[in-house]
């Protein structure tokens, strides 16, 4: 991430519900500048993009917010007659229904809006679980709707139209999501789900409640395993926990390790370790009604309940986090969740981005876990390709220990120029999903960047900080190295403050999609100073004004030590 703070000088621091098919004409809430267009049949994975001449629009099932460029995004605008237009964010061309050619390729791109309504479309809401999917219908020929057609290859599909007199399929239901993965919704459709509550698994039909010191055990239903988290200091010892057992039938009795347990009394667990197991049984007389195994962990236990496939688009779900040192009842929270990372999302064990929501499913909810910051944004890092499951966490902890703080830190004592996190065990829909690292997120709040300052009448805005993310390999993210083979003799492009991207960077703060002004000049100047097009004298004269050198040098040493090749270009940095 690249952030900048203009307090003293300009410096660069490297650093889900039953499926609903409710018919209605859409009143789509369009609050962002650009959107990816995904289809339900791919579970919102992939998106529509421009194709070769023979297929003007294609569906790329591997495209995501992590890999998409401006050319893959669309500007969606509602017209005065209630119809919508779709304009490519990069080329500014409009999608047109051409009724003179085959349905399979009838969606083409043209330079301007057409007076015959061929560039106009209506939207019809087909709400599915907690997401707003739409039928996109031609205003020129209302029988024709957008359709993802049969494949060109394993990952590419033509996008054309189909006759809506045939029953609507999941290939004809489209979703719009912004560059953060947040879906656009209809104003008549609330993102809520009744799905998800802490389950008793094999005991659900026989007990209304089972708790140990107020903690409901976390279950893996398929394996009939129950997990409790305890403080690490209790591992290797014997200790008592108060057991609450409320059976559905009065004759049912609970047994732990073949010993009967009376409701609301302590039970002593002997010589507990991470490998200890204790049998759990519910008996009616001599008949075993249900059984399972109780295990212990000293890590927080994270439960995620999602009625839908977790995709690159944020979807409603539920979250519960049970911490070893907390003895109160675990809170079940509303959540928006999506897969995280381009390569990471392709792995069997996914990483996730989490946004906590209040009970309305919309308002942000802040919570602190493991003594870390109180916030609504969290990351679950799967660490799948790291056999030791520790590389990212240890590396970042080392950075937090030795890195020089940014030059503005004396006036912002709470800033952190790295993330903190801790290891947790994750359960997805009552199935053990493995060891994860739950971490904070690098953002404006973490670095204590100042918000925009408005004058009294809001006509003048002072930008006091900013953040960019390097999302692609370009001459810009390589800080002007035109001598590298990938970008040999490439020139540094000019910047435009009306765009959220420049030379492989995404603007992350201020929020241009919310109408806040952005400024690319600090990173543009920094790239120019360090580029191959800057002579030695110019570099020596200006580098200290463009970069916070103590932090820059620490970061260079850090990525060399860690062999963090990807961080040489695609990286979060600070200005």
VOVEX-834630 format. One line per 8 residues: their letters; for each residue x, y, z of C-alpha. Coordinates in steps of 0.25 Angstrom, whole numbers, plus 2048, in hexadecimal, padded with zeros to 3 digits. Last residue first. Example, Ala and Ser with C-alpha at 12.3 -4.5 7.8 and 13.67 -1.06 7.14 Angstrom:
2
sa	837/7FC/81D; 831/7EE/81F
//
This chain:
575
xxxxxxxx	80C/821/804; 80A/813/808; 80C/805/801; 804/7F9/7FF; 80B/7F0/7F5; 80B/7EB/7E7; 819/7F0/7E3; 824/7EB/7EB
xxxxxxxx	81A/7E4/7F5; 818/7D9/7EB; 827/7D5/7ED; 826/7D3/7FC; 834/7CC/7FE; 832/7CF/80D; 83F/7D5/80F; 83E/7DD/802
xxxxxxxx	830/7E1/805; 835/7E6/813; 841/7ED/80E; 839/7F5/804; 82E/7F8/80F; 839/7FE/819; 83F/806/80E; 831/80C/80A
xxxxxxxx	82E/80F/819; 83A/817/81B; 839/81D/80D; 82B/823/80F; 82A/825/800; 827/831/7F6; 82E/83C/7FE; 83A/833/801
xxxxxxxx	83B/82F/7F2; 83B/83D/7ED; 84A/842/7EC; 851/834/7EB; 847/82F/7E0; 849/83C/7D8; 858/83B/7D9; 857/82C/7D5
xxxxxxxx	84F/82E/7C9; 840/82B/7C9; 83B/823/7BD; 83E/816/7C3; 834/819/7CE; 836/81D/7DC; 832/82B/7DB; 827/828/7D1
xxxxxxxx	821/81D/7DA; 821/827/7E6; 81A/832/7DD; 80F/829/7D9; 80D/824/7E7; 80B/832/7EC; 804/837/7E0; 7F8/82C/7E0
xxxxxxxx	7EE/835/7E8; 7E0/831/7EC; 7D4/838/7EE; 7C8/832/7F6; 7BC/82E/7EF; 7B9/821/7F6; 7BF/819/7EB; 7CC/822/7EC
xxxxxxxx	7CE/81D/7FA; 7DA/824/800; 7E0/81A/801; 7E2/80D/7F9; 7E7/812/7EC; 7EB/806/7E3; 7F9/806/7DD; 7FD/7FF/7D1
xxxxxxxx	800/80B/7C9; 7F5/814/7CE; 7E8/80F/7D4; 7DC/816/7DA; 7DA/820/7CF; 7D6/82E/7CF; 7E3/833/7D4; 7EA/82F/7C7
xxxxxxxx	7F8/82B/7C6; 802/82B/7BB; 809/81E/7B7; 817/81B/7BB; 81E/816/7AE; 822/808/7AB; 830/806/7A5; 830/7F7/7AA
xxxxxxxx	824/7F5/7B2; 824/7E6/7B5; 834/7E5/7B2; 837/7EF/7BD; 83E/7FC/7B8; 831/804/7B9; 832/803/7C8; 829/80F/7CC
xxxxxxxx	825/80B/7DA; 822/7FD/7D7; 813/800/7DA; 814/80B/7D0; 81B/802/7C5; 810/7F8/7C7; 80D/7EB/7CE; 7FF/7EC/7D4
xxxxxxxx	7F8/7EF/7E0; 800/7F9/7E7; 7F7/7FF/7F2; 7F6/80E/7F4; 7F3/816/801; 7F1/825/804; 7F3/830/80E; 7EF/83E/811
xxxxxxxx	7E6/842/806; 7E1/850/808; 7D3/852/802; 7CD/85F/7FE; 7BF/861/7FA; 7BA/85A/807; 7B3/867/80C; 7BB/867/819
xxxxxxxx	7C8/862/814; 7CA/853/812; 7D5/84B/817; 7D7/83D/811; 7DB/832/81C; 7E9/831/822; 7F0/824/821; 7F1/81D/82E
xxxxxxxx	7F9/811/828; 7EF/806/82C; 7E3/80F/82A; 7E7/813/81B; 7E8/804/818; 7F1/7F8/81A; 7E8/7ED/81F; 7E8/7E6/82D
xxxxxxxx	7EB/7D7/82D; 7E5/7CA/82F; 7EF/7BF/82C; 7E9/7B2/828; 7EA/7A3/82C; 7E0/79A/826; 7D2/799/820; 7CB/791/82B
xxxxxxxx	7BC/78F/826; 7B1/796/82D; 7AD/79F/822; 7BC/7A3/821; 7C4/7A1/82D; 7D1/7A9/82F; 7DC/7A7/839; 7E3/7B3/83D
xxxxxxxx	7F2/7B9/83C; 7F4/7C7/840; 7F5/7D5/839; 7FC/7E2/838; 7FD/7EB/82C; 808/7F4/828; 80B/803/828; 804/805/835
xxxxxxxx	7FF/813/839; 7FB/816/847; 805/821/84A; 801/829/83E; 808/837/840; 816/830/842; 812/826/837; 813/830/82C
xxxxxxxx	820/82B/827; 81C/81D/825; 820/813/830; 82D/80C/82E; 82C/7FD/82D; 832/7F3/837; 826/7ED/83F; 81A/7EF/836
xxxxxxxx	823/7E9/82A; 826/7DD/832; 818/7DB/836; 814/7DC/827; 81E/7D1/823; 81A/7C8/82F; 80B/7C9/82A; 80E/7C7/81B
xxxxxxxx	817/7BB/81E; 80F/7B4/828; 806/7A8/822; 813/79F/822; 80F/799/815; 80D/7A7/80F; 804/7A5/802; 7F7/7A6/80A
xxxxxxxx	7FA/7B1/813; 7EB/7B2/814; 7EB/7C1/818; 7DE/7C6/81F; 7DD/7D5/81D; 7D5/7DF/826; 7CE/7EC/823; 7C3/7F0/82D
xxxxxxxx	7CD/7F6/838; 7D1/7F7/846; 7E0/7F4/845; 7E7/7E8/84B; 7E5/7E1/859; 7E2/7D4/853; 7D6/7D9/84C; 7D0/7E7/84C
xxxxxxxx	7C3/7EA/846; 7BD/7F5/83D; 7B0/7F4/836; 7AD/7FA/828; 79E/7FD/825; 799/7F4/81A; 794/7E7/820; 78A/7ED/828
xxxxxxxx	78F/7E6/835; 79C/7ED/833; 7A7/7E9/829; 7B5/7E4/82A; 7BD/7E4/81D; 7C6/7D8/81A; 7D0/7D5/810; 7D3/7C6/80E
xxxxxxxx	7DE/7BD/80A; 7DA/7B0/803; 7DF/7A1/806; 7DE/79A/7F8; 7E7/7A5/7F1; 7E1/7AE/7E6; 7DE/7B9/7F0; 7EC/7BA/7F5
xxxxxxxx	7F1/7BD/7E6; 7E8/7C9/7E5; 7E7/7CD/7F4; 7DB/7CD/7FD; 7CE/7C5/7FD; 7C2/7CD/801; 7BA/7CF/80E; 7AF/7D9/814
xxxxxxxx	7AC/7D6/822; 7A1/7D6/82C; 7A6/7D3/83A; 7A4/7C7/844; 7A9/7CB/851; 7B0/7C0/85A; 7AB/7BF/868; 7B4/7C5/872
xxxxxxxx	7C1/7BE/877; 7CB/7C5/86F; 7DA/7C0/870; 7D9/7B5/866; 7D1/7BE/85B; 7C5/7B9/854; 7C2/7C1/847; 7B4/7BF/840
xxxxxxxx	7B1/7C4/832; 7A5/7C4/829; 7A4/7C6/81A; 7A0/7D0/810; 7A8/7D0/803; 7B3/7D8/7FE; 7B7/7D5/7F0; 7C4/7CD/7ED
xxxxxxxx	7BC/7C0/7F1; 7B7/7B9/7FD; 7AD/7AF/7F9; 7A0/7B3/7FF; 799/7AF/80C; 7A5/7B4/814; 7A8/7B1/823; 7B6/7B4/828
xxxxxxxx	7BB/7B0/835; 7C9/7B5/83B; 7CF/7AD/846; 7DA/7B5/84E; 7E6/7AD/851; 7E9/7A5/85E; 7E2/799/858; 7DB/78D/85F
xxxxxxxx	7D3/781/859; 7C6/77B/85D; 7C2/76E/855; 7B3/76A/851; 7A7/762/855; 798/762/853; 78C/75A/858; 794/74F/860
xxxxxxxx	78A/746/866; 78D/742/875; 783/74B/87B; 782/756/870; 790/75A/86E; 797/766/868; 7A6/763/866; 7B3/76B/865
xxxxxxxx	7C0/764/865; 7CC/76C/869; 7D8/76F/860; 7E6/774/863; 7EF/778/858; 7F0/787/85B; 7F2/783/86A; 7E9/781/876
xxxxxxxx	7EF/779/882; 7E2/777/888; 7D4/77E/885; 7CC/781/892; 7BD/783/890; 7B6/78E/898; 7A7/78E/89A; 79C/795/892
xxxxxxxx	795/788/88D; 79B/77B/893; 7A5/774/88C; 7A6/765/88B; 7B4/75F/889; 7B7/757/87C; 7C2/761/878; 7B7/76B/878
xxxxxxxx	7A9/766/87A; 79C/76F/878; 78E/769/87C; 781/769/875; 775/765/87D; 770/774/87D; 76E/774/86E; 774/780/866
xxxxxxxx	780/780/86F; 786/78D/875; 795/78B/879; 79D/796/87F; 7AA/791/884; 7B3/799/88D; 7C2/797/889; 7CC/791/892
xxxxxxxx	7DB/790/890; 7E7/786/88E; 7F4/78B/888; 7FC/789/87B; 7F5/795/874; 7EF/79E/87E; 7F9/7A9/87C; 7F5/7A9/86D
xxxxxxxx	7E7/7AF/871; 7DC/7A6/86D; 7D5/7A3/85F; 7CA/798/85F; 7C8/78F/853; 7BD/785/850; 7BF/77A/846; 7B4/772/83F
xxxxxxxx	7BD/770/833; 7B2/775/829; 7AD/77F/833; 7BA/786/836; 7B5/78E/842; 7B9/79A/84A; 7B6/798/859; 7AC/7A2/85F
xxxxxxxx	7B4/7AA/86A; 7AD/7AF/876; 7B7/7A8/87F; 7B4/79B/877; 7A7/79C/86F; 79D/792/86A; 78F/797/867; 782/792/860
xxxxxxxx	787/784/860; 782/777/859; 780/77B/84B; 78C/784/84A; 795/77A/851; 79C/775/844; 79F/784/840; 79D/78D/84C
xxxxxxxx	79C/799/842; 7A0/7A8/844; 796/7AF/83B; 796/7B2/82C; 78B/7B5/822; 781/7C0/825; 788/7C9/81A; 787/7D7/817
xxxxxxxx	78C/7E0/80C; 77F/7E8/80A; 778/7E9/7FC; 76F/7F5/7F8; 77B/7FE/7F5; 781/7F4/7EC; 78F/7F0/7EF; 79D/7F3/7EA
xxxxxxxx	7A7/7E8/7EE; 7B4/7EB/7F6; 7C0/7E5/7F0; 7C9/7F1/7F3; 7CA/7F4/7E4; 7BB/7F5/7E4; 7B1/7EA/7E1; 7A5/7E8/7D8
xxxxxxxx	79D/7DB/7D7; 797/7D5/7CB; 78C/7CA/7C9; 78B/7C4/7BB; 795/7B8/7BC; 78D/7B5/7C9; 781/7B1/7C0; 774/7B8/7BC
xxxxxxxx	76A/7B0/7B5; 769/7B2/7A6; 760/7BE/7A2; 76D/7C6/7A6; 773/7C3/799; 782/7C4/79A; 78D/7CE/799; 79C/7CE/798
xxxxxxxx	7A8/7CC/7A1; 7B2/7C2/79B; 7B9/7B9/7A5; 7C7/7B8/7A9; 7CD/7AF/7B4; 7CE/7A1/7AE; 7CD/7A6/7A0; 7C3/7AD/797
xxxxxxxx	7B8/7A9/7A1; 7A9/7A8/79F; 7A2/7B6/7A1; 7A1/7BF/7AD; 794/7C6/7AA; 78E/7D4/7AA; 780/7D5/7A7; 778/7D6/79A
xxxxxxxx	769/7D6/799; 768/7E5/79D; 76E/7E9/78F; 774/7F7/78F; 773/7F9/79E; 77C/7EC/7A0; 77A/7E5/7AD; 785/7E3/7B8
xxxxxxxx	77F/7D9/7C2; 785/7DC/7CF; 78B/7D6/7DB; 78B/7DD/7E9; 792/7D4/7F3; 78D/7CF/801; 786/7C2/7FC; 783/7C5/7ED
xxxxxxxx	77C/7D2/7EA; 777/7D2/7DC; 776/7E0/7D9; 772/7E5/7CB; 77B/7EF/7C4; 778/7F6/7B7; 782/7F9/7AC; 786/804/7A3
xxxxxxxx	791/804/798; 787/7FF/78D; 77D/80A/792; 77C/80F/783; 783/81C/787; 790/815/789; 79A/819/794; 7A8/81B/78E
xxxxxxxx	7B5/813/78A; 7AF/805/788; 7B2/7F8/78F; 7AA/7EB/78B; 7A0/7E2/791; 79A/7DA/786; 7A5/7CF/787; 79D/7C3/78A
xxxxxxxx	790/7C9/786; 795/7C9/777; 796/7D6/770; 78C/7E1/76C; 786/7E4/779; 792/7EB/77F; 791/7ED/78E; 79B/7F7/791
xxxxxxxx	7A5/7F8/79D; 7AB/806/79D; 7BA/80A/79B; 7C1/813/7A5; 7CE/80B/7A2; 7D2/809/7B0; 7C5/809/7B9; 7BD/802/7AE
xxxxxxxx	7AF/808/7AE; 7A3/801/7B2; 796/808/7B0; 789/807/7B9; 77A/80A/7B6; 771/812/7C0; 76E/81C/7B5; 777/827/7BB
xxxxxxxx	783/81D/7BA; 789/815/7C5; 798/813/7C3; 7A1/807/7C4; 7B0/80A/7C1; 7B7/7FD/7BE; 7C4/7F6/7C3; 7CD/7EC/7BB
xxxxxxxx	7D4/7F7/7B4; 7D8/7FD/7C1; 7E0/7F1/7C5; 7DB/7E4/7CC; 7E5/7DB/7D2; 7E2/7DD/7E1; 7D3/7E1/7DF; 7D1/7D4/7D8
xxxxxxxx	7D2/7CD/7CA; 7D4/7BE/7C9; 7C6/7BB/7C3; 7C8/7C5/7B8; 7BB/7C8/7B1; 7BC/7CE/7A3; 7B7/7DA/79C; 7BB/7DE/78E
xxxxxxxx	7BD/7CF/78A; 7C2/7CF/77B; 7CA/7DC/77D; 7D1/7D6/78A; 7CB/7D8/798; 7C7/7E3/7A1; 7C4/7DF/7AF; 7B9/7D8/7B7
xxxxxxxx	7BD/7D3/7C5; 7C2/7C7/7CD; 7BD/7C1/7D9; 7AF/7C5/7DD; 7AA/7B7/7DF; 7AE/7B4/7D1; 79F/7B1/7CD; 79C/7BE/7D4
xxxxxxxx	7A3/7C7/7CB; 7AD/7D2/7CD; 7AE/7E1/7C8; 7B9/7E9/7CE; 7B6/7F7/7D2; 7BB/805/7D1; 7B8/813/7D8; 7B1/80E/7E4
xxxxxxxx	7A4/812/7EB; 79A/80B/7E1; 78E/807/7E9; 786/7FF/7DF; 777/802/7DE; 774/7F6/7D7; 767/7F2/7D0; 761/7E7/7D9
xxxxxxxx	75F/7D8/7D9; 762/7D1/7E5; 76A/7C4/7E3; 76F/7C1/7F1; 778/7B5/7F4; 777/7B2/803; 77F/7BB/80C; 793/7C0/808
xxxxxxxx	817/800/80F; 81C/807/806; 81B/816/80C; 81A/821/802; 81C/82F/807; 815/83C/805; 819/845/810; 814/849/81E
xxxxxxx	805/845/81E; 804/840/810; 802/832/813; 803/827/808; 800/819/807; 805/80E/7FD; 800/800/800
//
